Amino acid sequence: MLDARGNALSLTTTLNSSFGSGRMVQGAGFLLNNELDDFALGSGSANQFGLVGGAANAIEPGKRPLSSMTPTVIREGGHTASMVLGSSGGPRIITAVIGAVLRTLVLGQSLADAVRAPRFHQQWSPSATEFEPGWPEPLLDGLRRRGHEVRVVETRWASLQAIRVSPDGRVEGASDPRRGGAAVRALRE
């Protein structure tokens, strides 16, 4: 979110999987999350996303669940917001957000093109790097020849929402076509 004064907010909430715990709060109309899955259930055990926690993620007071939430606000010169991004997608959130940032700021793509571009994801374990459809085959073959385990998957992941403010003050919004949504500009202050 970006207001008329340039204040920016990127907010992430989670259910953790499609329907969270599968339990709805009576009379309130919302689902409870299943964030308990992101605590380490035991040494070396992986959660539903294949992430392995450690002692810091144990199920006990004062410990924290693993988290990939990456609400991101990039500021130009530390003051003016130039990009605001956020996504769903478990551990794939991080690679979705950084991919759009790099495609936009380094490769010069439009925000809409960066948000809709095919993604890749690597999380150390498992060792394979997953690629959405749409990557050039010569690139994937080159990675394979260099010994990388490449897995092209049919599923698409994350649901990136992004705003970019150009140096001339023009505001551009992009909503991920992988899921329903739209970028909307409110006309009030």
DAHUGI-V846658 format. One record per backbone hydrogen bond with DSSP energy under -0.5 kcal/mol. CO is the residue of the C=O (numbers start at 1). NH is the residue of the N-H. If there is no record, write none. Layout:
BEGIN
co=CO nh=NH
co=CO nh=NH
END
This chain:
BEGIN
co=1 nh=9
co=3 nh=6
co=6 nh=81
co=7 nh=3
co=15 nh=34
co=17 nh=20
co=19 nh=22
co=23 nh=32
co=24 nh=26
co=25 nh=28
co=25 nh=29
co=30 nh=25
co=32 nh=21
co=34 nh=37
co=35 nh=38
co=36 nh=39
co=38 nh=66
co=39 nh=41
co=40 nh=59
co=42 nh=45
co=45 nh=53
co=47 nh=50
co=51 nh=47
co=51 nh=53
co=53 nh=44
co=54 nh=57
co=55 nh=58
co=56 nh=64
co=57 nh=40
co=58 nh=60
co=60 nh=63
co=72 nh=85
co=74 nh=82
co=74 nh=83
co=75 nh=77
co=76 nh=79
co=76 nh=80
co=80 nh=76
co=82 nh=165
co=83 nh=74
co=84 nh=163
co=85 nh=72
co=86 nh=161
co=88 nh=159
co=89 nh=92
co=90 nh=93
co=91 nh=95
co=92 nh=96
co=93 nh=97
co=94 nh=98
co=95 nh=99
co=96 nh=100
co=97 nh=101
co=98 nh=102
co=99 nh=103
co=100 nh=104
co=101 nh=105
co=102 nh=106
co=102 nh=107
co=103 nh=109
co=104 nh=108
co=110 nh=114
co=111 nh=115
co=112 nh=116
co=113 nh=117
co=119 nh=132
co=121 nh=130
co=123 nh=125
co=126 nh=123
co=128 nh=130
co=129 nh=151
co=130 nh=121
co=131 nh=153
co=132 nh=135
co=136 nh=139
co=136 nh=140
co=137 nh=141
co=138 nh=142
co=139 nh=143
co=140 nh=144
co=141 nh=145
co=142 nh=146
co=143 nh=148
co=144 nh=147
co=148 nh=150
co=149 nh=129
co=151 nh=131
co=151 nh=153
co=153 nh=133
co=160 nh=176
co=161 nh=86
co=162 nh=174
co=163 nh=84
co=164 nh=166
co=164 nh=172
co=166 nh=169
co=170 nh=166
co=172 nh=164
co=174 nh=162
co=176 nh=179
co=184 nh=186
END
